[in-house]
Amino acid sequence: MSLRARMLPVFDRLRALTGPSRFDIRPTSLSVITRRWTSGKVGVEPPDPSTPAYSDARLDLPAVYKARQVTTREIASSGGRYEAGDVRVGPITPAYVRADGTSGGVSEAELKPDGDDGTEVVYELVGAHAGEYALLGLVSTAPFGWWVVLGRRETTP
């Protein structure tokens, strides 16, 4: 087993201590909502008004995270992808397998679910910078912690 594989559970446990139930220094929780529209097109209501417009599958990530607005340097180096008001959330522990065979952390597929024309992915923050967001970027190159960059959705007040 590699050093990285041995250290991921340690980082996961330490990051769990930063939440509201312990040190209360990272108050933001992140949920990934996969919204499937019954019409087959995002934002299009079904012809029958008694049919629900969509159904949500919600993944509440197990930890609390640091959330901050992206810096002007990150905006300048993003090539126009980020703008003022976008939020960087993390570090998120990458997926790993514990010694007892159970899994921990969060996989890239969980952070960035696949979709089609009838699927919408919404990122919901509770705590600092609360609201609904869209994914602008996933920084998954660091070995022990990933970050997501989120932009506020227009439907959020």
C-alpha positions as CSV (number, residue, x, y, z in Angstrom):
1,M,0.0,0.0,0.0
2,S,1.4,3.4,-0.9
3,L,2.0,6.3,1.5
4,R,-0.8,8.3,-0.2
5,A,-3.3,5.4,0.3
6,R,-2.3,5.2,4.0
7,M,-2.6,8.9,4.5
8,L,-6.0,9.6,2.9
9,P,-7.9,8.1,5.9
10,V,-5.8,10.2,8.3
11,F,-6.6,13.4,6.3
12,D,-10.3,12.4,6.2
13,R,-10.5,12.0,10.0
14,L,-8.7,15.3,10.6
15,R,-10.9,17.2,8.2
16,A,-14.0,15.7,10.0
17,L,-12.8,17.4,13.2
18,T,-13.1,20.9,11.6
19,G,-16.9,20.8,11.5
20,P,-19.5,22.3,13.7
21,S,-19.6,19.4,16.1
22,R,-15.9,19.8,17.0
23,F,-13.7,22.8,16.3
24,D,-16.3,24.7,14.2
25,I,-13.8,26.3,11.9
26,R,-15.4,25.0,8.6
27,P,-19.1,25.6,8.6
28,T,-20.0,24.9,4.9
29,S,-21.6,21.6,3.8
30,L,-21.8,20.6,0.1
31,S,-24.5,18.5,-1.6
32,V,-24.5,17.3,-5.2
33,I,-28.1,17.1,-6.6
34,T,-28.7,15.2,-9.8
35,R,-32.0,16.5,-11.2
36,R,-33.7,14.4,-13.9
37,W,-36.4,16.3,-15.8
38,T,-39.4,14.1,-16.8
39,S,-39.8,15.9,-20.1
40,G,-36.3,14.8,-21.2
41,K,-35.0,18.4,-21.5
42,V,-33.6,20.6,-18.7
43,G,-36.0,23.3,-17.7
44,V,-39.0,22.1,-19.8
45,E,-42.1,21.3,-17.9
46,P,-43.9,18.0,-18.8
47,P,-47.2,18.4,-20.8
48,D,-49.3,16.8,-18.0
49,P,-49.4,19.3,-15.1
50,S,-50.1,16.5,-12.6
51,T,-46.7,14.9,-13.4
52,P,-43.8,16.3,-11.3
53,A,-41.4,18.4,-13.4
54,Y,-38.3,16.6,-12.1
55,S,-36.9,14.2,-9.5
56,D,-33.8,14.8,-7.4
57,A,-31.1,12.3,-6.3
58,R,-29.2,14.0,-3.6
59,L,-25.6,13.2,-2.4
60,D,-24.7,15.0,0.8
61,L,-21.0,14.9,1.1
62,P,-19.8,13.6,4.4
63,A,-17.6,16.4,5.6
64,V,-17.7,20.2,6.0
65,Y,-15.5,22.4,3.9
66,K,-13.7,25.7,3.7
67,A,-15.5,28.0,1.2
68,R,-14.0,31.2,-0.1
69,Q,-14.4,33.4,-3.1
70,V,-11.9,32.9,-5.9
71,T,-9.0,35.4,-5.9
72,T,-8.3,37.9,-8.6
73,R,-5.2,35.9,-9.5
74,E,-7.4,32.7,-10.0
75,I,-9.8,34.7,-12.1
76,A,-7.0,36.1,-14.3
77,S,-5.4,32.7,-14.8
78,S,-8.7,30.9,-15.5
79,G,-9.0,32.1,-19.1
80,G,-12.4,33.6,-18.5
81,R,-13.9,30.6,-16.8
82,Y,-14.1,32.2,-13.3
83,E,-15.5,35.6,-12.3
84,A,-15.9,37.6,-9.2
85,G,-18.3,36.0,-6.8
86,D,-17.4,32.4,-7.7
87,V,-16.6,30.1,-4.8
88,R,-13.8,27.6,-4.2
89,V,-14.8,24.7,-1.8
90,G,-12.5,22.1,-0.3
91,P,-10.3,20.4,0.4
92,I,-12.3,17.3,-0.4
93,T,-10.7,14.0,0.4
94,P,-10.3,11.8,-2.7
95,A,-11.9,8.3,-2.7
96,Y,-9.9,5.6,-0.9
97,V,-10.4,2.1,0.5
98,R,-9.9,1.6,4.3
99,A,-8.1,-1.3,5.8
100,D,-11.4,-3.0,6.6
101,G,-12.5,-2.8,2.9
102,T,-15.0,0.0,3.3
103,S,-14.7,3.1,1.2
104,G,-14.2,6.7,2.2
105,G,-13.7,10.1,0.6
106,V,-15.4,11.2,-2.5
107,S,-14.8,10.0,-6.1
108,E,-14.5,12.3,-9.1
109,A,-17.6,10.6,-10.5
110,E,-19.6,11.6,-7.4
111,L,-18.4,15.2,-7.7
112,K,-19.0,15.4,-11.4
113,P,-21.9,13.0,-12.3
114,D,-22.6,12.2,-15.9
115,G,-25.7,13.6,-17.5
116,D,-27.6,14.0,-20.7
117,D,-30.1,16.6,-22.1
118,G,-32.6,15.7,-19.4
119,T,-30.2,15.8,-16.4
120,E,-29.1,18.9,-14.5
121,V,-26.5,18.8,-11.7
122,V,-26.9,21.4,-8.9
123,Y,-24.4,22.0,-6.2
124,E,-25.9,23.2,-3.0
125,L,-23.9,25.0,-0.2
126,V,-25.3,25.3,3.3
127,G,-23.4,27.7,5.6
128,A,-21.0,30.3,4.3
129,H,-22.0,31.3,0.7
130,A,-25.3,29.4,0.9
131,G,-27.2,28.8,-2.3
132,E,-27.4,26.8,-5.5
133,Y,-24.4,26.7,-7.8
134,A,-23.1,25.2,-11.0
135,L,-19.7,23.5,-11.4
136,L,-17.1,25.6,-13.1
137,G,-14.1,23.5,-12.3
138,L,-12.8,20.5,-10.4
139,V,-9.2,20.7,-9.3
140,S,-8.3,17.0,-8.8
141,T,-4.6,17.1,-9.3
142,A,-3.6,17.4,-5.6
143,P,-2.9,14.0,-4.0
144,F,-4.6,14.6,-0.6
145,G,-7.3,17.1,-1.3
146,W,-9.5,18.2,-4.2
147,W,-11.3,21.5,-4.7
148,V,-14.4,22.5,-6.7
149,V,-15.0,25.9,-8.1
150,L,-18.7,26.8,-8.2
151,G,-20.6,29.7,-9.9
152,R,-23.9,30.9,-8.5
153,R,-26.9,29.8,-10.6
154,E,-29.1,32.5,-11.9
155,T,-32.1,30.9,-10.2
156,T,-30.6,31.5,-6.8
157,P,-31.9,34.8,-5.2
